[in-house]
Amino acid sequence: MNTSATIAVPEGESPLAGARYPDLQGMPVLVTGAGSGIGSSIALHFAAQGARVAGMDISAAALAETAQTIHSITGNTIETAIVDLRNIAAMKAAIADLSGRTGAFRTLINNAGDDARVPWDQVTPDYWNDRFEVNVRHQFFAAQAVAPAMAAAGGGAIINLGSISWMFGAVGLIAYTTGKSAIMGLTKSLARELGASGIRVNSIAPGMIWTRKQIDRAMADDPAKFERYLDRQCIKEHLDASDIARMALWLASREARHCAGQTYIVDGGVV
């Protein structure tokens, strides 16, 4: 990747290529924040495996774009719901409606979140609470909503999205890093709570994933960030959303059937 005026989003390998997981064929999968970035890629990769994908997002336009992309690349369709995940009652109602269309979810990808930047001395109590609602709280309540039916159907996988940002104390987004550090604890405890029901709970901690949003932000604020960040990685290749999607596929498959309570770092070797 160069840092010229136009930066292309890393494309990664086609979702129709790579490893195939036969047990994902027909599997009901719920992806939150499926409208853009990592969530959109996760939804696409599961659809390419033949899973019965449902996606939730706050943006109708973004979710429609994901659905169109999935159909154009894979020929498959997804079920969708527009919902603000800060509204737990609305989220649970949407989950119930979507599962009625796909069948009981056997995989939940708790992806939705937002890494907005606010200087630490400008953080207010309301902003702090909102960031935890956006990045943490819904992950627990989504798991709570899907777990009974998932267990009754024979078990499954819950995959929470964390971040490496807190592992090295990233500046400028302290509410986000604090919230994302909680995902590791949430994952550990949920794995203990749900393991006996056949539900495996793990999390993924991505490094810098060059989505369109991250590229636009870097180009506006600090174009040199592209190469400077690459210097921190052991592997000198920029990461894209498909790198996270492929880890999610593996964790949802029976290839990872004895993995629980773990956080898998996908960052090219930063931490």
C-alpha positions in Angstrom: 0.0 0.0 0.0 1.3 3.5 -0.8 0.2 6.8 0.7 -0.7 8.7 -2.5 -3.9 10.8 -2.7 -6.0 7.7 -3.4 -5.5 4.7 -1.1 -7.1 1.4 -2.1 -8.7 -0.7 0.6 -6.8 -4.0 0.8 -8.8 -6.6 -1.0 -7.5 -9.8 0.5 -8.3 -13.2 -1.0 -11.7 -13.8 -2.5 -14.2 -15.1 -0.1 -14.9 -17.9 -2.6 -11.3 -19.1 -2.3 -9.4 -20.4 0.7 -10.5 -23.0 3.3 -13.9 -24.5 3.1 -15.8 -25.7 6.2 -18.6 -28.1 5.2 -20.3 -27.8 8.7 -20.9 -24.1 8.0 -23.2 -25.0 5.1 -26.7 -24.1 6.1 -25.6 -22.9 9.5 -27.7 -19.9 10.9 -25.3 -17.1 11.7 -25.9 -13.7 13.2 -23.5 -10.8 12.6 -23.9 -7.5 14.3 -22.6 -4.4 12.7 -22.8 -6.2 9.3 -23.2 -3.0 7.3 -19.6 -2.1 6.8 -15.9 -2.9 7.5 -15.1 -6.0 9.4 -18.8 -7.0 9.9 -19.6 -6.7 6.2 -16.6 -8.9 5.4 -17.6 -11.5 8.0 -21.2 -11.7 6.7 -19.8 -12.1 3.1 -17.4 -14.8 4.1 -20.0 -16.8 5.9 -22.5 -16.4 3.0 -19.7 -17.7 0.7 -19.6 -20.8 2.9 -23.3 -21.4 2.3 -24.3 -20.3 5.8 -27.8 -18.8 6.4 -26.6 -15.3 7.4 -28.6 -12.6 9.3 -27.1 -9.2 9.7 -28.0 -6.3 12.0 -26.8 -2.7 11.6 -27.9 0.8 12.6 -27.6 2.0 8.9 -30.2 0.8 6.4 -28.1 2.0 3.5 -24.9 0.2 4.7 -26.8 -3.0 5.3 -28.4 -2.9 1.9 -25.0 -2.5 0.3 -23.7 -5.5 2.2 -26.7 -7.6 1.1 -26.1 -6.5 -2.5 -22.4 -7.3 -2.4 -23.1 -10.7 -0.9 -25.7 -11.5 -3.7 -23.4 -10.3 -6.5 -20.4 -12.3 -5.3 -22.0 -15.5 -3.9 -25.5 -15.5 -5.4 -26.9 -15.9 -1.8 -29.2 -13.6 0.2 -29.1 -12.6 3.8 -31.8 -11.6 6.3 -31.4 -8.1 7.7 -32.7 -5.9 10.6 -32.1 -2.3 11.2 -31.5 -1.7 14.9 -29.6 0.5 17.3 -27.9 -2.0 19.6 -27.9 0.5 22.4 -31.7 -0.3 22.6 -31.5 -3.8 24.2 -35.2 -4.5 23.9 -35.2 -3.6 20.2 -32.1 -5.7 19.7 -33.7 -8.7 21.4 -36.9 -8.3 19.3 -34.8 -8.2 16.1 -32.9 -11.3 17.1 -36.1 -13.2 17.7 -37.5 -12.1 14.4 -34.3 -13.0 12.5 -34.0 -16.4 14.1 -37.6 -17.0 13.0 -36.4 -16.6 9.5 -33.1 -18.5 9.6 -33.6 -21.0 12.4 -31.9 -20.9 15.8 -28.6 -19.2 15.5 -25.6 -21.6 15.8 -23.1 -18.8 15.6 -23.2 -15.2 16.9 -20.6 -12.7 15.8 -20.6 -9.8 18.2 -18.9 -7.4 15.9 -20.6 -4.0 16.2 -18.6 -1.2 17.7 -17.1 2.2 17.1 -13.7 3.6 17.8 -14.5 7.3 17.8 -11.7 9.6 19.2 -12.2 12.1 22.0 -9.3 13.5 24.1 -9.3 12.0 27.6 -9.9 15.4 29.2 -13.0 16.0 27.2 -14.7 12.7 28.1 -18.0 13.3 29.9 -20.0 10.7 31.9 -22.6 10.6 29.2 -20.0 10.0 26.5 -18.4 7.3 28.6 -21.7 5.5 29.2 -22.6 5.8 25.5 -19.3 4.2 24.4 -19.8 1.2 26.7 -23.3 0.8 25.2 -21.9 0.9 21.7 -18.9 -1.3 22.3 -19.6 -3.6 25.2 -23.1 -3.9 26.7 -24.8 -5.3 23.6 -22.3 -8.1 23.3 -23.4 -9.6 26.6 -27.2 -9.2 25.9 -26.9 -10.5 22.4 -25.3 -13.6 23.8 -28.0 -13.8 26.5 -30.6 -13.7 23.8 -29.2 -16.4 21.5 -27.8 -18.9 24.0 -31.0 -20.8 25.1 -32.0 -21.7 21.5 -28.4 -22.3 20.5 -28.0 -24.8 23.4 -31.3 -26.5 22.5 -30.2 -26.8 18.9 -27.0 -28.6 20.0 -24.6 -25.8 20.8 -22.6 -23.4 18.7 -20.1 -20.6 18.9 -20.2 -17.0 20.1 -17.4 -14.8 18.8 -16.8 -11.4 20.4 -14.8 -8.7 18.8 -12.2 -7.0 21.0 -9.1 -5.0 20.0 -5.4 -4.9 20.6 -5.7 -1.1 21.2 -5.8 -1.5 25.0 -2.9 -3.9 25.0 -0.5 -1.1 24.2 -2.4 1.8 25.6 -3.6 3.6 22.5 -4.2 7.3 23.1 -7.2 9.4 22.1 -9.8 6.8 22.6 -9.7 5.8 26.2 -13.4 4.9 26.6 -13.0 2.6 23.6 -9.8 0.9 24.9 -11.3 0.5 28.3 -14.4 -1.1 26.9 -12.5 -3.4 24.5 -10.3 -4.6 27.4 -13.5 -5.8 29.1 -14.3 -8.1 26.1 -11.6 -10.5 27.2 -13.1 -10.8 30.7 -16.6 -11.1 29.2 -15.4 -13.9 26.9 -13.7 -15.8 29.7 -16.7 -15.7 32.0 -19.2 -16.5 29.2 -17.1 -19.5 28.1 -17.4 -20.9 31.7 -21.1 -20.1 31.9 -22.1 -21.6 28.5 -19.5 -24.4 27.9 -21.6 -27.1 29.5 -24.4 -26.3 27.1 -22.1 -26.9 24.1 -21.5 -23.3 23.4 -17.9 -22.2 22.7 -17.2 -18.5 23.5 -14.0 -16.9 22.1 -12.9 -13.5 21.0 -10.8 -12.0 18.2 -8.6 -9.0 18.9 -7.8 -7.3 15.6 -4.9 -5.0 15.0 -5.0 -2.2 12.5 -7.5 -3.3 9.9 -7.5 -1.0 6.9 -11.2 -0.6 6.2 -12.4 2.4 4.2 -13.2 4.3 7.4 -9.7 3.8 8.8 -8.1 4.8 5.5 -10.2 7.9 5.2 -9.4 8.9 8.8 -5.6 8.4 8.3 -5.6 10.3 5.0 -7.3 13.2 6.7 -5.3 13.3 9.9 -1.9 11.5 9.4 -1.1 9.9 6.0 2.3 8.7 7.3 0.4 6.4 9.7 0.2 3.7 7.0 3.9 3.0 6.8 4.6 3.9 10.4 2.1 1.3 11.6 3.5 -1.3 9.3 6.9 -0.8 10.9 5.4 -2.1 14.2 4.2 -5.4 12.6 6.4 -8.5 12.4 4.7 -9.3 9.1 5.1 -6.4 6.7 1.7 -6.6 5.1 -1.3 -4.4 5.8 -4.2 -6.3 7.3 -7.7 -6.1 5.8 -11.2 -7.2 7.1 -11.0 -10.6 5.4 -8.2 -11.5 7.8 -10.6 -11.3 10.7 -13.4 -12.9 8.7 -11.3 -16.0 8.1 -10.5 -16.3 11.8 -14.2 -16.1 12.5 -14.9 -18.9 10.1 -12.5 -21.2 11.8 -13.7 -20.4 15.3 -17.3 -21.1 14.2 -16.4 -24.4 12.5 -15.8 -27.8 14.2 -12.2 -27.4 13.5 -12.1 -25.2 16.6 -14.5 -27.4 18.6 -12.1 -27.6 21.7 -11.3 -23.9 21.7 -13.1 -21.8 24.4 -12.4 -18.8 26.6 -9.6 -17.6 24.3 -8.7 -14.3 22.7 -7.1 -14.7 19.3 -4.9 -11.8 18.3 -4.8 -11.1 14.5 -2.5 -8.1 14.2 0.5 -9.1 12.1 2.6 -9.3 15.2 2.2 -5.9 16.8 1.7 -7.2 20.4 
